[in-house]
Amino acid sequence: LQGARVWIPHCTEVWRAAEVTRGYREGDAVLHLRLDDASLLYPVGSQLPPLCNPDVLSGEADLVALSYLHEPAVLHS
């Protein structure tokens, strides 16, 4: 999971992309993330944050073409 890009909830931007900077193992309490402007320890609840689609699909008009179809992916597209 290290190097993966995920969406995390944000109070003003609704969703914000972040990169996982340290490997995650089941049972870990936090994800180590890097945002564009800061590092963050993100608490893991009952599920991991949704994955970002590959950059090549950014702005895709046909949502069926997305690898991951969830709220942040739809709003980003």
C-alpha positions in Angstrom: 0.0 0.0 0.0 3.0 2.3 0.3 3.0 4.8 -2.5 -0.8 4.4 -3.1 -2.9 7.5 -3.5 -6.1 7.7 -1.4 -8.9 10.1 -0.8 -9.4 11.5 2.7 -12.3 13.6 3.9 -11.6 17.3 4.3 -13.6 20.0 6.1 -13.6 22.6 3.3 -12.5 20.7 0.1 -14.8 17.7 0.9 -12.2 15.2 -0.4 -8.4 15.6 -0.7 -5.9 13.3 -2.3 -3.0 12.0 -0.2 -0.1 9.5 -0.7 0.6 6.6 1.7 4.2 7.0 2.9 4.6 3.9 5.0 3.3 0.4 4.6 0.0 -0.5 6.3 -0.6 -3.8 8.1 -4.0 -5.0 9.2 -4.5 -3.8 12.8 -2.5 -0.6 12.4 -4.3 2.3 14.0 -3.1 5.0 11.6 -2.1 5.5 8.0 1.0 7.7 7.3 0.0 10.1 4.6 1.6 12.9 2.7 -0.6 15.8 1.4 0.7 18.4 -1.1 1.6 20.7 1.8 2.0 18.5 4.9 2.4 15.0 6.4 -0.5 13.5 8.3 -1.3 10.5 10.6 -4.8 9.4 9.5 -6.7 7.3 12.0 -8.0 4.1 10.4 -11.6 3.2 11.4 -13.6 0.2 10.2 -12.3 0.7 6.6 -9.4 2.2 4.7 -10.0 5.4 2.7 -10.9 5.0 -1.0 -8.2 4.7 -3.5 -7.5 7.3 -6.2 -7.9 6.4 -9.8 -4.7 6.4 -11.9 -3.6 9.8 -13.3 -4.4 8.7 -16.8 -8.1 8.6 -15.9 -8.1 12.0 -14.3 -11.0 14.1 -15.7 -12.5 11.1 -17.5 -15.9 12.0 -18.9 -17.2 8.5 -19.0 -17.4 7.4 -15.3 -17.7 3.7 -16.4 -14.1 3.9 -17.5 -12.9 4.6 -13.9 -11.0 1.9 -12.0 -12.6 3.0 -8.8 -16.1 4.4 -8.7 -17.0 6.1 -5.4 -18.0 9.5 -4.2 -14.6 11.2 -4.3 -13.8 9.8 -7.8 -17.1 11.0 -9.2 -16.7 14.5 -7.7 -13.1 14.7 -8.9 -14.1 13.8 -12.5 
